[in-house]
Amino acid sequence: MRTWLPYVPQFPLRCSVPNIHHSGVEIDSEDNPFASKTYKATQEAIASSEGVGEAYARRMALNLHLPTYGPYHVDWSSNGRYALLCGQKGHISVLDAQVPVVRSETHVEEHCRDACFLHDATFFAVAQRRYTHIYDGSGSEVHVMRDHKRPLAIDFLPHHFLLATVGEDGFLRYRDTSTGQLVASIRTGLGPCHVLR
């Protein structure tokens, strides 16, 4: 049985939060320049600030100045711990973001267009110039999918165990990662597509 509320309370758009020091940052303060506009916070300002949370931020700060093989595509694992960096000129690296350390690194010496993690950080797929390649966590090539020709974008659907790619020919292809079978190859009719997410 449904009951309808005759009165819907009107909540203010901005709730007032008391000044609580949660992880070293004041949530609502006139002194805090980042209280309302967090997009204006720079890495230098965060690293130079004081407090308990900022000490953790200074320890976790990374300098990812990678001018040689860029531009880079970044994908995060489903739990947010690992970052997959895929350089356009063939540099592939897996970073552990919780403890800033490189987990694996390889250079494939081929043009890479996109990359994504599969089920977890143990396997990842890379859309290279001619085909889609599967690598394990150490950076060793495990499989080449020759059905996925000239891929431009790649994504993994974790609830369906499907790897989706779209290529220069305009075909959207789905592969079941549990069986390895090509599930569908759909012609979009719109030509090459560079975005899949």
C-alpha positions, 0 to 999 in steps of 0.5 A: 500500500502506498502512502503519499506525503502531503507535505514535502519539507523544503531543504536549503541548498547549502547545509551548515556544517560545523567546523570539524577537523576531519583528517586535518581540513576544516570543512566550512570556514572563511579561512579555507580558500578551497571550502567552496571551490575545490577545483581551484586547489592546486597540487602545490597548495595541497602539498604546502598546507599544514595538518594531519591529512595534508601530511598524508597528501604530501607523502602520497604526492606523485610527479608524473612528468612523462613527456617522452611517450605521451599523451597518456590515457589513464584507467583506474581499477574497480577498487581504485587502488591501481592506475593503468597508464597507456602512452600513445607511443607504446609505454604501458605502466601499472601504478599502485596508488595506495603505496606509490610504486610502479607494479609493472612497466612495459614498452610495446613499441607500437601505437597504443590508443586506449587501455582498460583493466579487466576483472581486477588489476591482474589483467588489462587490455590495450587497444594497439594499432592493429589489434587488441592485446591482453596483458597480465599483471607483470606486463607479459602479453597473454593473448591477441584478439585479431577479431578486434581490428584497428581499435580506437576505444576499449572498455570492460563491462564487469557485470557482464564479463564483456570486453567492448571495442570500437574500431576505425571501421565503425564496428562495435565488438563485444567479447565474452572474457569468460569463454573467449568467444566473440559475442556480437559485432555491430556495425554502427554506420557512423564511421570511426568512433573514438569514445566508448564510455 
